[in-house]
Amino acid sequence: MFSFHSQSLLLASVAIHAVFSLVFLRLWRQGGRRLDFLLWALAAMSGAFGAILASTGTALSIPFGQGLLLMSLALAWQGLRSFDHRAVHLQFATMGPVLWAAFTASFAVFNEDSGLRFVFFGLISALYCGLILREHWISARSERLPSRGLIAAWFAVHGITGLVLAGNGMAELLTGQGDVIVTTPSLWSDLLEVEFLLSAFLGNFSAYVMVKERLQLENQWVAATDTLTGLVNRRTFLDMMQTLSFKIRGEGAFLYVDVDHVKRINDRFGHSSGDEVLRSCSQLMARELPSNALIGRLAGAEFAAYVPDCDVDRAAMLGSLIHDTVAEQMFFFGAEMVTVTVSVGIAHGAMQVTPDELLKRADAALHTAKVRGRNAVVVWDEGQAPAFG
């Protein structure tokens, strides 16, 4: 019913592994010699050599080739851990291939009985696939790469194949008949070869896709973020504020914060000192505001925060808290101690007040604080509009 050319499948698997090995080596050289790229390159290389040796049909090369295929999975697992910024434990990862090599070298029965070898190989393969699935499950909770679900699905299939292979080997041991699950031996063998070919492509390609997806996310993050403080920039802040206010559709407060006289610090102590002040003030704001607040750097020394579900009294309290916290912070530039103050303009609005109107009101309140000599907190009052004079 099915007809596959084993030699063609083998050559295709080897070629795929070899190509991806070169791809990851190139990424490793160009990407700051990252460990994850190196581990994935070694995994692909191990898979290429393993496929060659496992298909030669000799008593010595088959177990060694299968051991290299297991090593490929082990290195792919550790490469994924490095990619997701977790500790790499090569000593634990290589235990499967090491045990495989020890057993096949020490006990002749592993070489004489293919069923026993299938059981051992299938179980270790399934174990590594399970470990890779676990890494994806852990990482998906903190970083949503679009392809993670499909990648996890593939490794689940690959792990099930390993279990089926182990079950087939066990059935052979118990019944003395090979290929019990698939009655036609050649069909079972052909399907395994196709599965290994798919594994060569999808296993390597999935890692490459994740690299590209993360790079795209990082580029989006850079475009949306202020590089000095790590807060979102003006454009992103205003876009997110529109979305957030529309979703919540309730009371919200806008805090407009200006760090006073940063130019004086730049002129006297240098721009690096002024940058330190801005970074520290942004961190103090983030610390004092609630976790659901949206915080951004709008321009220069100006920061803004939108706090949903916040009435006017709480908004005034948060503005005063930011003002007092910054005033209590001591900055040391050389031998001098410097204190910094902020001016805060606050606007509050219910559902009918648009984000643009909130921004204008907070801007007017901030202007009033500056007119009054800075180092002040002003709440926009509908009955008494702030003066710009």
C-alpha positions as CSV (number, residue, x, y, z in Angstrom):
1,M,0.0,0.0,0.0
2,F,2.8,2.4,0.9
3,S,6.1,2.4,-0.8
4,F,9.1,4.4,0.5
5,H,12.7,4.4,-0.6
6,S,14.6,3.9,2.6
7,Q,17.9,5.3,1.2
8,S,16.2,8.5,0.0
9,L,14.5,9.0,3.4
10,L,17.9,8.5,5.1
11,L,19.7,11.0,2.8
12,A,16.9,13.5,3.3
13,S,17.1,13.2,7.1
14,V,20.9,13.5,7.1
15,A,20.7,16.5,4.8
16,I,18.1,18.3,6.9
17,H,20.1,17.8,10.1
18,A,23.3,19.0,8.4
19,V,21.7,22.1,7.0
20,F,20.2,23.1,10.3
21,S,23.5,22.4,12.1
22,L,25.1,24.9,9.8
23,V,22.3,27.4,10.3
24,F,22.6,27.2,14.1
25,L,26.4,27.4,13.9
26,R,26.0,30.6,11.8
27,L,23.5,32.0,14.4
28,W,26.0,31.1,17.1
29,R,28.8,33.0,15.5
30,Q,26.7,36.0,14.6
31,G,24.5,36.1,17.8
32,G,27.1,36.6,20.5
33,R,28.0,32.9,20.7
34,R,24.8,32.1,22.6
35,L,24.8,28.7,24.2
36,D,21.3,27.7,22.9
37,F,22.4,28.1,19.3
38,L,25.5,26.0,20.0
39,L,23.5,23.3,21.7
40,W,21.0,23.2,18.8
41,A,23.8,23.0,16.3
42,L,25.4,20.1,18.1
43,A,21.9,18.4,18.4
44,A,21.4,18.6,14.6
45,M,25.0,17.4,14.0
46,S,24.4,14.5,16.4
47,G,21.1,13.6,14.6
48,A,22.9,13.6,11.2
49,F,25.6,11.2,12.3
50,G,23.2,9.1,14.3
51,A,20.9,8.7,11.3
52,I,23.8,7.5,9.1
53,L,25.2,5.0,11.7
54,A,21.8,3.7,12.7
55,S,21.0,2.8,9.1
56,T,24.2,1.0,8.2
57,G,22.9,-2.3,9.6
58,T,26.0,-3.5,11.4
59,A,25.9,-4.8,15.0
60,L,28.3,-2.0,16.2
61,S,27.1,1.0,14.3
62,I,23.3,0.6,15.0
63,P,23.5,1.0,18.8
64,F,26.0,3.8,18.5
65,G,23.8,5.6,15.9
66,Q,20.8,5.2,18.1
67,G,22.8,6.6,21.0
68,L,23.6,9.7,18.9
69,L,19.9,10.1,18.1
70,L,19.2,10.1,21.8
71,M,22.0,12.6,22.3
72,S,20.3,14.8,19.7
73,L,17.1,14.9,21.8
74,A,19.1,15.6,25.0
75,L,21.0,18.5,23.5
76,A,17.8,19.9,21.9
77,W,16.2,19.8,25.4
78,Q,19.0,21.7,27.0
79,G,19.1,24.1,24.1
80,L,15.5,24.9,24.8
81,R,16.3,25.5,28.5
82,S,19.1,27.9,27.5
83,F,16.8,29.7,25.0
84,D,14.2,30.2,27.8
85,H,16.9,31.5,30.2
86,R,17.0,28.5,32.5
87,A,20.0,26.7,33.8
88,V,21.6,24.1,31.5
89,H,22.5,20.7,33.1
90,L,24.3,18.7,30.5
91,Q,25.4,16.1,33.1
92,F,21.7,15.2,33.7
93,A,20.7,15.6,30.0
94,T,23.3,13.1,28.8
95,M,22.4,10.4,31.3
96,G,20.1,8.8,28.8
97,P,22.7,8.4,26.0
98,V,25.4,7.4,28.5
99,L,23.2,4.7,30.0
100,W,22.3,3.6,26.5
101,A,26.0,3.3,25.6
102,A,26.8,1.5,28.8
103,F,24.1,-1.1,28.5
104,T,24.6,-1.8,24.8
105,A,28.3,-2.1,25.3
106,S,28.1,-4.2,28.4
107,F,25.2,-6.6,27.6
108,A,25.3,-8.6,24.4
109,V,21.6,-9.2,24.6
110,F,20.9,-5.6,23.6
111,N,22.7,-6.2,20.3
112,E,21.2,-9.7,19.8
113,D,17.6,-8.8,20.6
114,S,16.2,-5.9,18.6
115,G,13.0,-6.0,20.7
116,L,14.8,-5.2,23.9
117,R,16.7,-2.4,22.2
118,F,13.5,-1.0,20.8
119,V,12.0,-0.9,24.3
120,F,14.9,0.9,25.8
121,F,15.3,3.3,22.9
122,G,11.6,4.1,22.7
123,L,11.3,4.8,26.4
124,I,14.3,7.2,26.5
125,S,13.1,9.0,23.5
126,A,9.6,9.4,25.0
127,L,11.2,10.7,28.2
128,Y,13.2,13.4,26.4
129,C,10.1,14.5,24.5
130,G,8.2,14.7,27.7
131,L,10.9,16.9,29.2
132,I,10.8,19.2,26.1
133,L,7.0,19.4,26.5
134,R,7.4,20.4,30.1
135,E,9.8,23.2,29.2
136,H,7.4,24.6,26.6
137,W,4.5,24.4,29.1
138,I,6.5,26.3,31.7
139,S,7.7,29.0,29.3
140,A,4.3,29.5,27.6
141,R,3.0,31.0,30.9
142,S,5.5,33.8,30.8
143,E,6.2,34.2,27.0
144,R,3.6,33.5,24.4
145,L,5.4,32.7,21.2
146,P,2.8,31.9,18.5
147,S,4.4,28.6,17.5
148,R,4.8,27.0,20.9
149,G,1.5,25.2,20.7
150,L,2.3,23.5,17.4
151,I,5.8,22.7,18.5
152,A,4.5,21.1,21.7
153,A,2.0,19.1,19.7
154,W,4.7,17.7,17.4
155,F,6.9,16.6,20.3
156,A,3.9,15.0,21.9
157,V,3.4,13.0,18.7
158,H,7.2,12.1,18.6
159,G,7.0,11.0,22.3
160,I,3.9,8.8,21.5
161,T,5.9,7.3,18.6
162,G,8.7,6.4,21.1
163,L,6.1,4.7,23.4
164,V,4.6,2.8,20.5
165,L,8.1,1.7,19.5
166,A,8.7,0.6,23.1
167,G,5.4,-1.2,23.1
168,N,6.1,-3.0,19.9
169,G,9.5,-4.1,21.2
170,M,7.9,-5.4,24.4
171,A,5.3,-7.3,22.4
172,E,8.1,-8.9,20.4
173,L,9.8,-9.9,23.6
174,L,6.6,-11.4,25.1
175,T,5.3,-13.2,21.9
176,G,8.6,-13.9,20.1
177,Q,7.1,-12.3,17.0
178,G,8.3,-9.0,15.7
179,D,6.1,-6.1,14.5
180,V,3.0,-7.1,16.4
181,I,1.3,-3.7,16.3
182,V,1.7,-3.3,12.5
183,T,1.3,-6.7,10.9
184,T,3.3,-5.8,7.8
185,P,6.9,-5.4,8.9
186,S,7.9,-3.3,6.0
187,L,5.1,-0.9,6.7
188,W,6.1,-0.4,10.3
189,S,9.6,0.2,9.3
190,D,8.6,2.6,6.6
191,L,6.4,4.6,8.9
192,L,9.2,4.9,11.4
193,E,11.6,6.2,8.8
194,V,9.0,8.8,7.7
195,E,8.5,9.8,11.3
196,F,12.2,10.2,11.9
197,L,12.4,12.3,8.7
198,L,9.6,14.5,10.0
199,S,11.4,14.7,13.3
200,A,14.6,15.9,11.6
201,F,12.8,18.7,9.9
202,L,10.2,19.8,12.5
203,G,12.5,19.4,15.5
204,N,15.1,21.7,14.0
205,F,12.7,24.0,12.2
206,S,10.7,24.6,15.4
207,A,13.8,25.9,17.2
208,Y,14.6,28.2,14.3
209,V,11.0,29.5,14.2
210,M,11.1,30.3,17.9
211,V,14.3,32.3,17.4
212,K,12.7,34.4,14.7
213,E,9.5,34.9,16.7
214,R,11.4,36.1,19.8
215,L,13.5,38.4,17.6
216,Q,10.3,39.9,16.2
217,L,8.9,40.3,19.7
218,E,12.1,42.0,20.9
219,N,12.0,44.4,17.9
220,Q,8.4,45.2,18.8
221,W,9.4,45.8,22.4
222,V,12.2,48.1,21.4
223,A,9.9,50.1,19.2
224,A,7.4,50.4,22.0
225,T,9.8,51.1,24.9
226,D,11.8,54.0,26.2
227,T,15.4,52.7,26.2
228,L,16.4,54.7,29.2
229,T,13.8,53.7,31.7
230,G,12.2,50.6,30.2
231,L,8.8,52.1,30.4
232,V,6.6,52.3,27.3
233,N,7.1,55.3,25.1
234,R,4.6,58.1,24.4
235,R,3.0,56.6,21.3
236,T,2.6,53.2,22.9
237,F,1.3,54.7,26.2
238,L,-1.4,56.7,24.4
239,D,-2.5,53.7,22.3
240,M,-2.6,51.4,25.3
241,M,-4.4,54.0,27.4
242,Q,-7.1,54.2,24.7
243,T,-7.5,50.4,24.7
244,L,-7.4,50.1,28.5
245,S,-10.0,52.9,29.1
246,F,-12.3,51.4,26.5
247,K,-12.2,47.9,28.1
248,I,-12.7,49.1,31.6
249,R,-15.2,51.9,30.9
250,G,-15.3,53.2,34.4
251,E,-13.6,55.7,36.7
252,G,-9.9,56.3,35.9
253,A,-7.2,58.8,36.8
254,F,-4.4,60.3,34.8
255,L,-1.2,61.4,36.6
256,Y,1.2,63.6,34.7
257,V,4.6,63.8,36.4
258,D,7.5,66.2,35.6
259,V,10.9,65.8,37.2
260,D,11.9,69.3,38.2
261,H,15.0,71.0,36.9
262,V,16.7,68.0,35.3
263,K,18.5,70.4,32.9
264,R,20.3,71.9,35.9
265,I,21.5,68.4,36.9
266,N,22.7,67.7,33.4
267,D,24.5,71.1,33.2
268,R,26.2,70.6,36.6
269,F,26.9,66.9,36.8
270,G,26.6,65.6,33.3
271,H,23.9,63.9,31.3
272,S,24.7,60.5,32.9
273,S,23.6,61.9,36.2
274,G,20.4,63.3,34.7
275,D,19.7,59.9,33.2
276,E,20.2,58.3,36.6
277,V,17.7,60.6,38.1
278,L,15.1,59.8,35.4
279,R,15.7,56.1,35.8
280,S,15.3,56.2,39.6
281,C,12.2,58.4,39.4
282,S,10.6,56.0,36.9
283,Q,11.3,53.1,39.3
284,L,9.9,54.9,42.3
285,M,6.7,55.7,40.3
286,A,6.3,52.1,39.3
287,R,6.9,51.0,42.9
288,E,4.3,53.3,44.4
289,L,1.5,52.9,41.8
290,P,-0.8,49.8,41.8
291,S,0.0,46.9,39.6
292,N,-2.8,47.6,37.1
293,A,-1.5,51.1,36.4
294,L,-0.1,51.9,32.9
295,I,3.1,53.9,33.2
296,G,5.0,55.5,30.4
297,R,7.7,58.2,29.6
298,L,6.1,60.8,27.4
299,A,9.0,63.1,26.7
300,G,12.2,64.3,28.4
301,A,11.5,64.4,32.1
302,E,7.8,63.9,31.7
303,F,6.1,60.7,32.9
304,A,2.5,59.7,32.9
305,A,0.4,57.0,34.5
306,Y,-3.2,55.9,33.9
307,V,-4.8,54.2,36.9
308,P,-8.1,52.4,36.1
309,D,-10.9,52.1,38.7
310,C,-9.4,55.0,40.6
311,D,-11.5,57.8,42.2
312,V,-10.3,61.3,42.7
313,D,-9.3,61.0,46.3
314,R,-7.2,57.9,45.7
315,A,-5.6,59.6,42.7
316,A,-4.7,62.6,44.8
317,M,-3.2,60.2,47.4
318,L,-1.1,58.4,44.8
319,G,0.1,61.8,43.4
320,S,1.2,62.9,46.9
321,L,2.8,59.5,47.5
322,I,4.9,59.8,44.3
323,H,5.8,63.4,45.2
324,D,6.9,62.5,48.8
325,T,8.8,59.4,47.8
326,V,10.9,61.2,45.2
327,A,11.6,64.0,47.6
328,E,12.9,61.6,50.1
329,Q,15.3,59.9,47.6
330,M,18.9,61.0,48.0
331,F,21.2,61.2,44.9
332,F,25.0,61.3,45.3
333,F,27.0,62.8,42.4
334,G,30.7,62.8,43.3
335,A,31.0,64.3,46.8
336,E,27.6,66.1,46.6
337,M,24.2,65.0,47.8
338,V,21.3,66.1,45.7
339,T,17.6,66.0,46.3
340,V,15.1,66.0,43.5
341,T,11.4,67.1,43.4
342,V,8.6,66.4,41.0
343,S,5.5,68.4,39.9
344,V,2.3,66.3,39.5
345,G,-0.8,67.1,37.6
346,I,-3.8,64.9,38.2
347,A,-7.1,64.5,36.3
348,H,-10.0,62.2,37.1
349,G,-12.8,61.1,34.9
350,A,-15.7,58.7,34.7
351,M,-16.9,56.7,31.6
352,Q,-17.9,59.8,29.6
353,V,-14.5,61.4,29.8
354,T,-12.2,60.4,26.9
355,P,-8.5,59.6,27.4
356,D,-7.6,62.6,25.3
357,E,-9.6,64.8,27.6
358,L,-8.0,63.3,30.7
359,L,-4.6,64.0,29.2
360,K,-5.5,67.6,28.5
361,R,-6.9,68.1,32.0
362,A,-3.8,66.5,33.7
363,D,-1.5,68.6,31.4
364,A,-3.4,71.7,32.6
365,A,-3.0,70.7,36.2
366,L,0.7,70.1,35.7
367,H,1.1,73.5,34.1
368,T,-0.5,75.0,37.2
369,A,1.9,73.2,39.5
370,K,4.8,74.6,37.4
371,V,3.4,78.1,37.6
372,R,3.1,77.8,41.3
373,G,6.9,77.2,41.5
374,R,7.0,73.4,40.9
375,N,7.4,70.8,43.7
376,A,3.7,70.5,44.0
377,V,0.7,68.3,43.4
378,V,-2.4,69.8,41.6
379,V,-5.7,68.1,41.0
380,W,-7.7,69.4,38.1
381,D,-10.9,70.9,39.4
382,E,-13.9,71.3,37.0
383,G,-15.2,74.2,39.0
384,Q,-11.9,76.0,39.0
385,A,-9.8,75.4,35.9
386,P,-6.0,75.8,36.3
387,A,-4.7,79.0,35.1
388,F,-2.0,79.1,32.4
389,G,-1.0,82.7,33.2
